[in-house]
Amino acid sequence: MRCRARARPLHHMPDTRPRRLRPRGKLRRALDAMIWGTETHGAMTYDEAARSVGMTTRAMRKALDKPHVQQHLREQRHVLRTTLSARTLSRLAELRDQDDNRNAAVAAARALEGLGDEPVTNTPHRPGVVIVIGGPARELAQIPPTASIPIDDDSPVPASVVLPNLR
């Protein structure tokens, strides 16, 4: 008799994609101690965290050079900032509503009003030049139309020089 091998469907094929590395064991506990602290101690420096879990500071420094360890720290810092920002809003409201320290109340009110005014963008900054055409009238009025502006080679250029139309 012949034994026929049956072809496996594609969903039974092993996953060949690389797995995402995650810190484990002592390293994970040390990283958590750096961000969250421990029951007996607040957030620690990297060398304190390493010693608290039985790692050498050299091993911790080498681990901190690895991309997956840096990624874990970034993720945990983001979680920490998110949890702190919710509490910060509550605390600012408490400070604003108290009557013991009026200066703190005013500062808290200003901080609460100023939140959200800055646009949140993930657009990276790009190199370039920004040309502001116009400006406050009093600043423009102070420059005489025939004033000379020195440039790098110390030769004056009249301020009345106009750039060509860039259409």
C-alpha positions as CSV (number, residue, x, y, z in Angstrom):
1,M,0.0,0.0,0.0
2,R,1.0,3.4,-0.7
3,C,0.8,6.2,1.8
4,R,-0.4,9.4,0.3
5,A,0.5,12.6,2.0
6,R,-2.4,15.0,2.1
7,A,-1.7,18.6,1.3
8,R,-2.4,20.9,4.1
9,P,-4.6,24.0,3.5
10,L,-2.9,27.3,3.7
11,H,-4.4,28.2,7.1
12,H,-2.4,25.4,8.6
13,M,0.9,26.7,7.3
14,P,3.3,28.0,9.9
15,D,3.6,31.7,10.3
16,T,6.9,32.8,8.9
17,R,6.6,36.5,9.9
18,P,9.1,37.6,12.5
19,R,7.6,37.9,15.9
20,R,7.8,41.2,17.7
21,L,10.4,41.0,20.5
22,R,9.2,42.0,23.9
23,P,11.2,42.4,27.1
24,R,10.7,39.6,29.5
25,G,11.8,38.6,33.0
26,K,14.2,40.8,34.9
27,L,14.5,43.2,32.1
28,R,10.7,43.7,32.0
29,R,10.5,44.2,35.7
30,A,13.4,46.7,35.6
31,L,11.8,48.7,32.8
32,D,8.5,48.8,34.7
33,A,10.3,50.0,37.8
34,M,11.8,52.9,35.7
35,I,8.4,54.0,34.5
36,W,5.9,53.0,37.2
37,G,8.2,52.5,40.2
38,T,7.7,49.7,42.8
39,E,5.6,49.3,45.9
40,T,8.3,50.7,48.1
41,H,10.0,53.1,45.8
42,G,8.8,55.6,43.1
43,A,10.0,55.7,39.5
44,M,13.7,54.8,39.4
45,T,16.8,55.6,37.3
46,Y,18.0,52.8,35.1
47,D,20.8,51.8,37.4
48,E,18.5,51.7,40.5
49,A,16.0,49.7,38.5
50,A,18.6,47.2,37.4
51,R,20.0,46.7,40.9
52,S,16.5,46.2,42.3
53,V,15.8,43.2,40.1
54,G,19.4,41.8,40.3
55,M,20.8,43.0,36.9
56,T,24.1,44.7,36.4
57,T,24.0,48.3,35.2
58,R,26.1,47.2,32.2
59,A,23.5,44.6,31.2
60,M,20.8,47.3,31.6
61,R,22.7,49.8,29.5
62,K,23.2,47.2,26.8
63,A,19.5,46.3,26.9
64,L,18.5,49.9,26.6
65,D,20.4,50.1,23.3
66,K,18.0,47.5,21.7
67,P,15.2,48.8,19.6
68,H,12.5,46.6,21.1
69,V,13.4,47.7,24.6
70,Q,13.3,51.4,23.5
71,Q,9.9,50.7,21.9
72,H,8.6,49.2,25.1
73,L,9.7,52.3,27.1
74,R,8.0,54.6,24.6
75,E,4.8,52.6,24.9
76,Q,4.8,52.6,28.7
77,R,5.6,56.4,28.8
78,H,2.7,57.0,26.6
79,V,0.4,55.0,28.9
80,L,1.8,56.9,31.9
81,R,1.3,60.3,30.2
82,T,-2.3,59.4,29.4
83,T,-3.1,58.3,32.9
84,L,-1.4,61.4,34.4
85,S,-3.2,63.8,32.0
86,A,-6.6,62.7,33.1
87,R,-5.6,63.3,36.8
88,T,-4.0,66.6,35.9
89,L,-7.2,68.0,34.6
90,S,-9.0,67.0,37.8
91,R,-6.3,68.5,39.9
92,L,-6.3,71.8,37.9
93,A,-10.1,72.0,38.4
94,E,-9.6,71.4,42.2
95,L,-7.0,74.2,42.4
96,R,-9.2,76.6,40.4
97,D,-12.1,76.0,42.7
98,Q,-10.3,76.4,46.0
99,D,-10.1,79.6,48.0
100,D,-6.9,79.2,50.1
101,N,-4.5,80.3,47.4
102,R,-5.9,82.8,44.9
103,N,-2.7,82.9,42.8
104,A,-2.8,79.1,42.3
105,A,-6.5,79.3,41.4
106,V,-5.9,82.0,38.8
107,A,-2.9,80.0,37.3
108,A,-5.0,76.8,37.2
109,A,-7.9,78.6,35.5
110,R,-5.5,80.0,32.9
111,A,-3.9,76.6,32.4
112,L,-7.3,75.0,31.9
113,E,-8.4,77.6,29.4
114,G,-5.1,77.3,27.5
115,L,-5.4,73.6,27.1
116,G,-6.4,72.5,23.6
117,D,-5.4,75.9,22.0
118,E,-2.3,74.3,20.5
119,P,-3.1,72.3,17.4
120,V,-2.1,68.7,17.8
121,T,-0.4,67.4,14.7
122,N,1.9,64.5,13.9
123,T,3.3,66.3,10.9
124,P,7.1,66.3,11.1
125,H,8.9,69.6,10.9
126,R,10.6,70.1,7.6
127,P,13.5,72.4,6.8
128,G,12.7,75.5,4.8
129,V,12.2,79.2,4.9
130,V,9.1,81.0,5.9
131,I,8.7,84.5,4.4
132,V,6.2,86.7,6.2
133,I,4.8,89.3,3.9
134,G,3.5,92.3,5.8
135,G,3.6,92.5,9.6
136,P,2.7,95.0,12.3
137,A,2.2,98.4,10.7
138,R,4.4,100.2,13.3
139,E,7.4,97.9,12.6
140,L,7.1,98.5,8.8
141,A,6.6,102.2,9.3
142,Q,10.0,102.4,11.2
143,I,12.0,101.2,8.2
144,P,12.6,104.0,5.7
145,P,12.0,103.0,2.1
146,T,15.5,103.7,1.1
147,A,17.3,102.1,4.1
148,S,20.2,99.8,3.4
149,I,20.3,96.3,4.8
150,P,23.8,94.8,5.1
151,I,24.1,91.2,3.9
152,D,26.9,88.6,4.4
153,D,29.5,90.3,2.3
154,D,28.9,93.7,4.0
155,S,27.6,95.3,0.8
156,P,24.4,97.3,1.5
157,V,21.3,96.4,-0.4
158,P,18.5,98.9,-0.6
159,A,15.4,97.9,1.3
160,S,13.2,99.0,-1.6
161,V,14.5,96.1,-3.7
162,V,11.4,94.0,-4.6
163,L,11.5,90.3,-5.3
164,P,10.3,89.3,-8.8
165,N,6.8,88.0,-9.1
166,L,7.0,84.3,-8.4
167,R,3.8,83.1,-10.1
